[in-house]
Amino acid sequence: MSTSPTRPAAAAKSSHGGSDVESQRMRRRTFAIISHPDAGKTTLTEKLLLFGNSIETAGAVRGRKSERGATSDWMDLEKQRGISVSSTALTFEFAGFQVNLLDTPGHHDFSEDTYRTLMAADAAVMVIDLAKGIESQTEKLFRVCALRKIPVLTFVNKVDRRGRSPLEILDEIERKFSIEPVPQNWPLGSGEDFRGFVDLQDDSVHLFDERNSSRRISPKVVQWSDLESIEPSIASDLIEATGEEVDLVRMAGATLERERFLDGSQTPVFFGSALTNFGIEHFLHGFLKLCPPPGTRQQVEGSLPEASSSFSGFIFKIQANLDPRHRDRVAFLRVCSGMFQRDMEVTIARSMKKIRLARAFRIFGQDRQTLDEAYPGDIIGLVCPGEFRLGDTLCQDEIIHHEGLPQFSPEFFAVLGCADTSRRKQFDRGLTQLVEEGAIQVFHDAHAKQREMMLAAVGELQFDVVRYRLESEYNAPTTLSWRPYKMVRWFNATAEQKAKLRLPFSSKLALDQFGQDAILLQSKWDESVLHRENPDIRFEEMRVASHERASGN
């Protein structure tokens, strides 16, 4: 039977003074968890919530068909397939900090959602499977973090299973990412011989005798120098081999420097096992010590002082039917500056429309709690009145525009039809809301009088999600017809330049949902022709959609 999460208490009522905002900011830690599918990202998320006392029993993540499910994977489709298909916000209190955790999809097909979510994070935890090492999606997501200068902590998971040597993992991190890994602990044994880990900061040894995936377990802590005498059951050759590795790491490795971690040239590395709770509490304490508090966000228009008391934030996610009982849309907003207060009036910077934020929530997976106040770093849910767009900046006093969200070139194109004409109204409403979420992109033929709505996505699985949700949430079964296009290139051109466009025969001139000009292409060869025949026009495979008003088509 599912266990309801223990919701974190709402922030205490406070004065409006900047000093209070600053003290609240300093105790926030907002981060995203990234990994390749099956590295243990969702399991680690569950265990951080368990140790943060936000859930009483961890979901049986390993066997997704059991009754208990992962708190962060709340959609029926996620439970059926055993993968995360949507980012989730989870908040808990631990050791005097308010931790805002963003669980992201690991599968490539949902990478757009992950990229948008990373823009709301101040740090990232990269989860690596000890047996598999660095996998393709982990590498791509790390590149995004590096590009955005997001500091990365590394958690090497599944040390209680047979896998590569820890030294191999450190070497791979340094070789592939050009970043210096600095281990914070070291495993004592591996696989069936795993007994615990050595804390490299104080030479203590954390021993685990019990394996329990559903509740917190505390290790037995002894000093390294006393290990052999206190624990004679641990083989002397295991102690000797571990001691040699620890000495090698200390002699050849670097010392962790906070500034180098924050600028992305070092990553602290923790070893553990999320499934069996080995090393989770140690990692959580280490993470909170290293993770930076919310900092100043980049703006593209307007500016805010370092410690501004003026409220601002940006919307990085919109979710329809978060709770089917409410049938509403929730916009996820990252607070960037000042203090949010429920019922405050703000301006949507894109449209310059003023709006009162009467309904706000703290989000915990699928659950929600009415929220009165929030501070920089917090993730809040706002009931979406149809006025918000992904990337919108909401501000109270000075009009600013926070950095916009990326729109990536899709790789799959199709036309969805409504299988039951009597459900056409529900189909249209559902599709409009799912497009608003950014789950899928829309393109129209720029020349056709009858505009066919062509849907496009980075990954094929996104179409499965859209069709599933249209049927399960809107009772609108669909048909699907694929189109041959494989990429989009956006461009800005004068009317004269557009009139002289020379396109490959198999391409199509289109408009996206924001009314932006785009070319749909079927191959890389078509793309090369496009560039060769139109040298005066710049074509882009990614664009930032933040300030445009959607076309509404």
C-alpha positions as CSV (number, residue, x, y, z in Angstrom):
1,M,0.0,0.0,0.0
2,S,1.4,3.5,-0.9
3,T,2.7,5.7,1.9
4,S,1.7,9.3,1.7
5,P,4.6,11.7,1.9
6,T,5.1,13.7,5.0
7,R,5.0,17.2,3.5
8,P,7.6,19.7,4.6
9,A,6.3,22.5,6.8
10,A,5.6,25.8,5.1
11,A,8.1,28.6,5.7
12,A,7.6,30.6,8.8
13,K,5.9,33.9,8.5
14,S,8.6,36.6,8.4
15,S,9.1,40.3,7.9
16,H,9.7,41.8,4.5
17,G,13.3,42.8,5.2
18,G,16.1,41.9,2.9
19,S,18.1,40.4,5.7
20,D,15.4,37.7,6.2
21,V,15.3,37.0,2.5
22,E,19.1,36.6,2.5
23,S,19.0,34.2,5.5
24,Q,16.4,32.1,3.9
25,R,18.3,32.1,0.6
26,M,21.5,30.9,2.3
27,R,19.7,27.8,3.7
28,R,18.3,26.7,0.4
29,R,19.9,24.1,-1.8
30,T,18.3,23.5,-5.2
31,F,19.7,20.7,-7.4
32,A,18.9,18.3,-10.2
33,I,19.8,14.6,-10.4
34,I,21.0,13.4,-13.8
35,S,22.0,10.0,-15.2
36,H,21.6,7.5,-18.0
37,P,18.5,5.3,-17.6
38,D,18.9,2.5,-15.0
39,A,21.9,4.0,-13.2
40,G,19.8,4.4,-10.1
41,K,18.8,8.0,-10.3
42,T,15.2,7.5,-9.1
43,T,16.3,5.1,-6.4
44,L,18.7,7.7,-5.1
45,T,16.0,10.3,-5.2
46,E,13.7,8.0,-3.1
47,K,16.5,7.4,-0.5
48,L,17.3,11.1,-0.1
49,L,13.7,11.6,0.7
50,L,13.8,8.7,3.1
51,F,16.8,10.1,5.0
52,G,15.2,13.6,4.8
53,N,12.2,12.1,6.7
54,S,9.9,13.2,3.9
55,I,8.7,9.6,3.3
56,E,8.4,6.8,5.9
57,T,9.2,3.9,3.5
58,A,11.1,4.1,0.2
59,G,9.2,3.0,-2.9
60,A,10.0,-0.4,-4.2
61,V,11.8,1.2,-7.2
62,R,13.5,-2.0,-8.3
63,G,10.3,-3.9,-8.8
64,R,8.0,-1.3,-10.4
65,K,5.1,-3.7,-10.7
66,S,4.8,-3.9,-6.9
67,E,2.1,-1.9,-5.2
68,R,4.5,0.7,-3.9
69,G,5.9,3.1,-6.5
70,A,8.5,5.8,-6.6
71,T,7.4,9.1,-5.2
72,S,8.9,11.0,-8.1
73,D,7.4,8.7,-10.8
74,W,3.8,9.5,-10.2
75,M,2.3,9.0,-13.8
76,D,0.7,5.7,-14.5
77,L,2.8,5.4,-17.7
78,E,6.0,5.8,-15.6
79,K,4.9,3.1,-13.2
80,Q,4.1,0.7,-16.1
81,R,7.3,1.3,-18.1
82,G,9.7,1.7,-15.1
83,I,11.2,4.9,-16.5
84,S,10.8,8.6,-15.6
85,V,9.1,10.6,-18.4
86,S,8.6,13.9,-16.6
87,S,10.7,16.1,-14.3
88,T,9.4,16.2,-10.7
89,A,10.0,18.7,-7.9
90,L,10.4,17.4,-4.3
91,T,11.2,19.4,-1.2
92,F,12.4,18.3,2.2
93,E,14.2,19.7,5.3
94,F,17.5,18.2,6.5
95,A,20.0,19.4,9.0
96,G,18.7,23.0,9.0
97,F,18.6,23.2,5.2
98,Q,15.6,23.3,2.8
99,V,16.5,21.0,0.0
100,N,14.7,21.4,-3.4
101,L,15.3,18.3,-5.4
102,L,14.5,18.1,-9.1
103,D,14.3,14.5,-10.4
104,T,14.7,14.5,-14.2
105,P,14.1,11.9,-16.9
106,G,17.1,9.9,-17.8
107,H,15.9,8.6,-21.2
108,H,17.2,10.5,-24.3
109,D,13.6,10.9,-25.7
110,F,12.7,13.2,-22.8
111,S,15.9,15.2,-22.8
112,E,14.2,18.5,-23.5
113,D,12.4,18.3,-20.2
114,T,15.7,17.6,-18.5
115,Y,17.5,20.5,-20.1
116,R,14.7,22.9,-19.1
117,T,14.8,21.6,-15.5
118,L,18.6,22.0,-15.3
119,M,18.1,25.7,-15.9
120,A,16.3,25.9,-12.6
121,A,19.1,24.1,-10.6
122,D,22.1,25.5,-8.8
123,A,24.0,22.2,-8.9
124,A,23.6,18.7,-10.3
125,V,24.2,15.2,-8.9
126,M,25.5,12.9,-11.6
127,V,24.8,9.2,-10.9
128,I,27.1,6.6,-12.4
129,D,26.7,2.9,-12.4
130,L,29.9,1.3,-11.1
131,A,29.5,-1.6,-13.6
132,K,28.7,0.4,-16.7
133,G,30.6,3.6,-16.1
134,I,29.8,6.8,-18.0
135,E,27.0,6.1,-20.5
136,S,25.9,8.2,-23.4
137,Q,23.0,10.2,-21.8
138,T,25.1,11.0,-18.7
139,E,27.8,12.4,-21.0
140,K,25.3,14.6,-22.9
141,L,23.7,15.9,-19.7
142,F,27.1,16.6,-18.2
143,R,28.0,18.7,-21.3
144,V,24.8,20.7,-20.6
145,C,25.9,21.3,-17.0
146,A,29.4,22.3,-18.2
147,L,28.0,24.7,-20.8
148,R,25.8,26.3,-18.1
149,K,28.6,26.3,-15.5
150,I,26.5,24.2,-13.1
151,P,28.8,22.5,-10.5
152,V,28.5,18.7,-10.5
153,L,28.8,16.2,-7.7
154,T,29.2,12.6,-8.6
155,F,27.6,9.6,-6.9
156,V,29.0,6.2,-8.0
157,N,26.2,3.8,-7.4
158,K,25.8,0.0,-6.9
159,V,29.2,-0.5,-5.2
160,D,27.7,-3.6,-3.5
161,R,27.6,-5.3,-6.9
162,R,30.4,-6.5,-9.1
163,G,31.7,-3.8,-11.4
164,R,34.7,-1.8,-12.4
165,S,37.4,-0.7,-10.0
166,P,36.8,2.7,-8.4
167,L,40.2,3.8,-9.9
168,E,38.8,3.0,-13.4
169,I,35.8,5.2,-12.8
170,L,37.9,8.1,-11.6
171,D,40.1,7.8,-14.7
172,E,37.0,7.7,-17.0
173,I,35.5,10.8,-15.4
174,E,38.8,12.7,-15.9
175,R,39.3,11.4,-19.4
176,K,35.8,12.0,-20.8
177,F,34.9,15.2,-19.0
178,S,38.3,16.9,-18.6
179,I,37.3,17.5,-15.0
180,E,39.3,16.5,-11.9
181,P,37.5,13.9,-9.8
182,V,38.2,14.2,-6.0
183,P,36.9,11.1,-4.0
184,Q,35.4,11.9,-0.7
185,N,35.1,8.3,0.5
186,W,36.4,5.0,-0.7
187,P,34.7,1.6,-0.8
188,L,35.9,-1.2,1.4
189,G,35.5,-4.2,-0.9
190,S,33.0,-4.6,-3.8
191,G,30.2,-6.9,-4.8
192,E,29.5,-9.7,-2.2
193,D,32.7,-8.6,-0.3
194,F,31.5,-5.0,0.2
195,R,31.7,-4.1,3.9
196,G,31.5,-0.3,3.9
197,F,33.6,2.7,3.0
198,V,36.5,4.8,4.3
199,D,35.7,8.5,4.9
200,L,38.8,10.2,3.3
201,Q,38.3,13.4,5.4
202,D,38.7,11.8,8.9
203,D,39.9,8.2,8.3
204,S,36.7,6.8,9.8
205,V,35.3,3.6,8.5
206,H,31.6,3.2,8.0
207,L,30.6,-0.5,8.2
208,F,27.3,-1.9,7.0
209,D,26.2,-5.3,8.2
210,E,22.5,-5.0,7.4
211,R,20.9,-4.6,3.9
212,N,17.6,-2.9,4.0
213,S,16.2,-1.1,1.0
214,S,13.1,0.4,2.6
215,R,14.2,2.1,5.8
216,R,17.2,4.1,7.2
217,I,20.1,2.1,8.6
218,S,23.0,3.5,10.5
219,P,26.5,2.3,9.9
220,K,28.9,1.2,12.6
221,V,31.7,3.8,12.7
222,V,35.3,2.9,13.7
223,Q,38.7,4.4,13.0
224,W,40.8,3.0,10.2
225,S,43.7,2.3,12.5
226,D,41.4,0.2,14.8
227,L,39.6,-1.6,12.0
228,E,41.6,-4.9,12.0
229,S,41.5,-5.3,15.8
230,I,37.8,-4.3,16.2
231,E,36.5,-6.2,13.2
232,P,38.5,-9.5,12.8
233,S,35.8,-10.9,10.5
234,I,37.1,-8.5,7.7
235,A,39.8,-10.3,5.8
236,S,43.3,-8.8,6.2
237,D,44.0,-8.9,2.5
238,L,40.8,-6.8,1.9
239,I,42.0,-4.2,4.5
240,E,45.5,-4.2,3.0
241,A,44.2,-3.8,-0.6
242,T,41.9,-0.9,0.4
243,G,44.7,0.7,2.3
244,E,46.9,0.7,-0.7
245,E,44.2,2.2,-2.9
246,V,43.5,4.9,-0.3
247,D,47.2,5.8,-0.1
248,L,47.4,5.9,-3.9
249,V,44.4,8.2,-4.2
250,R,45.8,10.5,-1.5
251,M,49.3,10.7,-3.1
252,A,48.2,11.0,-6.8
253,G,44.8,12.8,-6.3
254,A,44.0,16.4,-5.7
255,T,42.5,18.2,-2.7
256,L,39.0,19.4,-3.1
257,E,38.9,23.2,-3.5
258,R,35.5,24.8,-3.3
259,E,36.2,27.5,-5.9
260,R,37.4,24.8,-8.4
261,F,34.3,22.8,-7.7
262,L,32.0,25.8,-8.2
263,D,33.7,26.8,-11.5
264,G,33.3,23.2,-12.8
265,S,37.0,22.1,-12.9
266,Q,36.6,19.6,-10.0
267,T,33.8,17.1,-9.1
268,P,33.6,15.6,-5.6
269,V,33.0,11.8,-5.9
270,F,31.0,9.7,-3.4
271,F,30.7,5.9,-3.6
272,G,27.6,4.1,-2.3
273,S,24.5,2.0,-3.0
274,A,21.2,3.7,-3.2
275,L,19.2,0.4,-3.2
276,T,20.7,-0.8,0.1
277,N,21.1,2.7,1.7
278,F,24.9,2.3,1.9
279,G,26.5,5.7,2.1
280,I,23.4,7.7,1.5
281,E,23.4,9.7,4.7
282,H,27.1,10.4,4.4
283,F,26.5,11.6,0.8
284,L,23.6,13.8,1.9
285,H,25.7,15.6,4.6
286,G,28.6,16.0,2.1
287,F,26.3,17.3,-0.6
288,L,24.8,20.0,1.7
289,K,28.3,21.1,2.8
290,L,29.4,21.5,-0.9
291,C,26.3,22.5,-2.8
292,P,26.1,26.3,-3.3
293,P,23.1,28.4,-2.2
294,P,21.0,30.1,-4.9
295,G,23.0,32.7,-6.7
296,T,22.3,35.6,-9.1
297,R,20.5,34.4,-12.2
298,Q,21.5,35.6,-15.7
299,Q,19.2,38.1,-17.3
300,V,18.9,39.0,-21.0
301,E,17.0,42.3,-20.4
302,G,17.0,44.5,-17.3
303,S,19.1,43.8,-14.3
304,L,18.9,42.9,-10.7
305,P,21.4,43.7,-7.9
306,E,23.1,40.8,-6.2
307,A,20.9,40.9,-3.2
308,S,17.7,42.3,-4.7
309,S,14.6,42.3,-2.5
310,S,12.4,42.6,-5.6
311,F,10.6,39.3,-6.4
312,S,11.3,37.6,-9.7
313,G,11.2,34.1,-11.0
314,F,10.9,32.1,-14.3
315,I,8.6,29.3,-15.4
316,F,10.6,26.2,-16.5
317,K,7.8,23.6,-16.6
318,I,4.0,23.4,-17.1
319,Q,2.2,20.2,-16.2
320,A,-1.5,19.5,-17.0
321,N,-3.5,17.2,-14.8
322,L,-0.8,16.9,-12.1
323,D,-3.7,15.7,-9.9
324,P,-6.6,14.3,-12.0
325,R,-9.0,15.3,-9.2
326,H,-8.3,19.0,-9.9
327,R,-7.9,18.8,-13.7
328,D,-5.9,22.0,-13.7
329,R,-2.5,23.0,-15.1
330,V,0.4,23.9,-12.8
331,A,3.3,26.1,-13.8
332,F,6.6,25.3,-12.0
333,L,8.3,28.6,-11.1
334,R,11.9,28.9,-9.8
335,V,12.1,31.9,-7.4
336,C,15.2,33.9,-8.4
337,S,15.1,36.9,-6.2
338,G,13.1,38.5,-3.4
339,M,10.2,36.9,-1.5
340,F,7.2,35.4,-3.1
341,Q,3.9,35.9,-1.2
342,R,0.6,34.3,-2.1
343,D,-1.9,36.7,-3.6
344,M,0.8,39.1,-4.7
345,E,0.5,41.0,-8.0
346,V,3.2,40.4,-10.6
347,T,3.9,41.3,-14.2
348,I,4.5,38.7,-17.0
349,A,7.5,40.3,-18.6
350,R,6.7,38.8,-22.1
351,S,3.2,40.2,-22.3
352,M,3.5,43.0,-19.7
353,K,0.2,41.7,-18.3
354,K,-0.3,42.0,-14.6
355,I,-1.7,39.0,-12.8
356,R,-2.5,38.1,-9.2
357,L,-1.0,34.9,-7.9
358,A,-3.9,33.7,-5.7
359,R,-3.1,30.0,-5.7
360,A,0.4,28.7,-5.1
361,F,1.6,25.3,-3.9
362,R,4.7,23.5,-2.7
363,I,5.0,20.5,-5.0
364,F,6.0,17.1,-3.7
365,G,5.8,14.7,-6.6
366,Q,2.1,14.5,-7.4
367,D,1.1,16.0,-4.1
368,R,0.7,19.6,-3.3
369,Q,0.4,21.9,-0.3
370,T,-0.8,25.5,-0.2
371,L,2.1,27.9,0.1
372,D,2.1,31.4,1.5
373,E,5.8,32.4,1.1
374,A,8.8,31.3,-0.9
375,Y,12.4,32.5,-1.2
376,P,15.2,32.3,-3.8
377,G,15.9,28.7,-4.9
378,D,12.4,27.5,-4.1
379,I,10.3,25.7,-6.7
380,I,6.6,26.7,-6.4
381,G,3.6,25.6,-8.3
382,L,1.2,28.2,-9.7
383,V,-2.2,27.3,-11.1
384,C,-1.9,28.2,-14.7
385,P,-4.6,30.6,-16.0
386,G,-3.7,30.2,-19.6
387,E,-1.5,33.3,-19.5
388,F,1.9,31.5,-18.9
389,R,4.4,30.2,-21.4
390,L,7.5,28.2,-20.8
391,G,10.4,30.6,-20.1
392,D,8.2,33.4,-18.9
393,T,9.7,35.7,-16.3
394,L,7.4,37.0,-13.5
395,C,8.5,40.1,-11.7
396,Q,7.2,42.5,-9.2
397,D,8.9,45.9,-9.6
398,E,11.5,46.4,-12.3
399,I,10.7,44.5,-15.6
400,I,13.4,42.0,-16.3
401,H,13.8,38.9,-18.5
402,H,15.6,36.0,-17.1
403,E,17.5,33.8,-19.5
404,G,15.1,32.0,-21.9
405,L,14.6,28.2,-22.3
406,P,16.1,26.2,-25.2
407,Q,14.0,24.8,-28.0
408,F,15.8,21.8,-29.7
409,S,15.5,20.5,-33.2
410,P,13.1,17.5,-33.1
411,E,13.9,14.2,-34.8
412,F,10.4,12.7,-35.2
413,F,7.4,14.2,-37.0
414,A,3.8,12.9,-37.2
415,V,0.2,14.0,-37.5
416,L,-2.2,12.9,-34.8
417,G,-5.9,12.4,-35.6
418,C,-8.9,11.9,-33.3
419,A,-10.1,8.4,-33.7
420,D,-13.6,9.3,-32.3
421,T,-15.1,12.4,-33.8
422,S,-17.4,12.8,-30.9
423,R,-14.3,13.4,-28.7
424,R,-12.9,16.1,-31.0
425,K,-13.3,18.9,-28.4
426,Q,-11.5,16.9,-25.7
427,F,-8.8,16.0,-28.2
428,D,-8.2,19.6,-29.2
429,R,-8.2,20.8,-25.6
430,G,-5.8,18.0,-24.5
431,L,-3.4,18.6,-27.4
432,T,-3.4,22.4,-26.7
433,Q,-2.4,21.8,-23.1
434,L,0.3,19.2,-23.9
435,V,1.8,21.6,-26.4
436,E,1.8,24.3,-23.7
437,E,3.7,21.9,-21.5
438,G,6.5,21.7,-24.1
439,A,6.0,17.9,-24.3
440,I,5.8,18.2,-28.1
441,Q,6.3,20.9,-30.7
442,V,3.9,22.1,-33.4
443,F,4.7,23.1,-37.0
444,H,2.4,24.3,-39.8
445,D,3.0,24.4,-43.5
446,A,3.7,28.1,-44.2
447,H,2.0,28.1,-47.6
448,A,-1.0,25.8,-47.1
449,K,-4.5,27.4,-46.7
450,Q,-5.7,24.5,-44.6
451,R,-3.0,24.3,-42.0
452,E,-2.2,20.7,-41.1
453,M,-0.9,20.6,-37.5
454,M,2.3,18.5,-37.6
455,L,3.6,17.4,-34.2
456,A,7.4,17.0,-33.6
457,A,9.5,15.6,-30.8
458,V,13.1,15.0,-29.9
459,G,12.3,11.3,-29.1
460,E,9.8,8.8,-30.4
461,L,8.7,7.8,-26.9
462,Q,7.2,11.3,-26.5
463,F,4.5,10.4,-29.0
464,D,3.7,7.4,-26.9
465,V,3.3,9.6,-23.9
466,V,1.2,12.2,-25.7
467,R,-1.1,9.5,-27.1
468,Y,-1.4,7.7,-23.7
469,R,-2.2,11.0,-21.9
470,L,-4.8,12.0,-24.5
471,E,-6.6,8.7,-24.0
472,S,-6.2,8.4,-20.2
473,E,-6.6,12.0,-19.2
474,Y,-8.9,13.4,-21.9
475,N,-10.6,10.2,-23.1
476,A,-9.6,11.0,-26.6
477,P,-8.1,8.0,-28.5
478,T,-5.8,8.9,-31.4
479,T,-4.5,7.7,-34.7
480,L,-0.9,8.5,-35.8
481,S,0.6,9.1,-39.2
482,W,4.4,9.6,-39.5
483,R,6.0,12.2,-41.7
484,P,9.4,11.8,-43.3
485,Y,11.2,14.8,-41.7
486,K,14.2,14.3,-39.4
487,M,15.2,17.8,-38.3
488,V,14.3,21.5,-38.1
489,R,16.4,24.6,-38.9
490,W,15.1,27.9,-37.6
491,F,15.9,31.2,-39.3
492,N,15.3,34.9,-39.3
493,A,15.1,36.6,-42.7
494,T,13.7,39.7,-44.3
495,A,10.7,39.4,-46.7
496,E,13.1,39.8,-49.6
497,Q,15.4,37.0,-48.4
498,K,12.4,34.7,-47.8
499,A,11.2,35.3,-51.4
500,K,14.6,34.2,-52.7
501,L,14.9,31.1,-50.5
502,R,16.2,28.1,-52.4
503,L,15.1,24.9,-50.6
504,P,15.8,21.2,-51.2
505,F,13.0,19.5,-53.1
506,S,12.0,17.3,-50.1
507,S,12.0,20.1,-47.5
508,K,9.1,22.2,-46.3
509,L,8.9,25.9,-45.2
510,A,7.0,26.0,-41.9
511,L,6.0,28.1,-38.9
512,D,6.4,26.8,-35.3
513,Q,3.9,27.4,-32.6
514,F,5.4,30.8,-31.9
515,G,5.1,31.9,-35.5
516,Q,8.8,31.5,-36.1
517,D,10.1,30.6,-39.6
518,A,11.6,27.1,-39.9
519,I,12.6,24.6,-42.5
520,L,11.7,20.9,-42.1
521,L,14.4,18.6,-43.6
522,Q,14.6,14.9,-44.3
523,S,18.4,14.4,-44.2
524,K,21.8,15.9,-43.4
525,W,22.3,16.1,-47.2
526,D,19.3,18.3,-47.4
527,E,20.7,20.5,-44.7
528,S,24.0,20.9,-46.6
529,V,22.1,21.9,-49.7
530,L,20.1,24.4,-47.6
531,H,23.3,26.1,-46.3
532,R,25.0,26.0,-49.7
533,E,22.1,27.6,-51.6
534,N,21.3,30.3,-49.0
535,P,24.7,31.6,-47.8
536,D,23.3,34.9,-46.5
537,I,20.9,33.3,-44.0
538,R,21.8,31.8,-40.7
539,F,20.0,28.5,-39.9
540,E,19.9,27.3,-36.3
541,E,19.3,23.8,-34.9
542,M,18.4,25.3,-31.4
543,R,16.7,28.5,-30.5
544,V,15.7,30.2,-27.3
545,A,12.0,30.7,-27.0
546,S,11.3,33.1,-24.1
547,H,9.8,36.4,-25.1
548,E,7.6,35.5,-28.1
549,R,3.9,35.4,-27.8
550,A,2.6,32.0,-29.0
551,S,0.6,32.0,-32.2
552,G,-2.3,30.1,-30.6
553,N,-2.6,27.8,-33.7
